[in-house]
């Protein structure tokens, strides 16, 4: 059978989606502390923390948004605490 199984597809460095999601959750927890201390974190800093892995980066932003943080937009590329 030549069909793709989305549950086991490899992403960057051979990681599965579930592994990327777990990494993003861990990363977002660490970034929350940094955001609460500094007030905001730039998108470029998040991308570096995600080791330039686009999927982990996007999932991290998603989890931060779900937790009530303002993830900005293309004009304001930063994540900050919501007022």
N, C-alpha and C positions, 0 to 999 in steps of 0.2 A: 504494500500500500504506500503510495507516494504523497499522502496528504500531510499537511503540517499540523502539529499539535501545539497550539498556542501556549499550553501550560509548560512545555519543556523547551521552547525556542530560546536559543542563546542570544544574548545581547552582548554588549561590550565585554571583552575579556571572558567570554563563555558563561556569564551569569544568566540565570533564569529571571523571569519577571518577578517572581516571589523574592528572590535574593535582592534584586534591585529595590523592591518595595521595602524590605527590612532595613537595608542600608539607608534609604531615604528617611525612614521613621527615626532611626538613630541619629542621623544628621540633623533632622529638624528639631529634635529634642535638644541637641547641643546648641543649635543656632538660637533657640528660644531664650536660653540663658544669656547669650551674647547680645541679642536684641533688647532684652530687658535691662541689661547693664548700659549699653551704648545708645539705645533709643532706636537704632536702625542698622541694617546691614545691606551693603550693595549687592546687586545681582552677581557681579563679577566675583565677589568673595564667596558666594554660594557655589558658583560654577567651579572655582578652584577647590573648594571643600569637597565637591562631588567628583573630583579628579577628572574634570571635563567630560564626564559621562552624561550625555544629554537626558537619558531616561531618568537617572537618579536626580538630576537637577530639576526636571519638571515635576517629578513626584514630590520632591522636597518642597517646592513652591506650593503644590497642591495641598500638602499636609499643613503647611503654615497657614494657608488661607482657610482651611477647615477649622483650624484652631483659633480663628478670629484675628489674624494679623493682616494688615494691609500690604499686599504684595506689589503694589505700584502698577505701573504700565510702561510702555515703551518710552514715554517722555520722562517718567520718574522711575528709573530702574533701581528700586530699593525695596526692602521689606521693613516695615515699621510697626510699632504698637498702634492699635486703633485707639482713638480717644474716647 
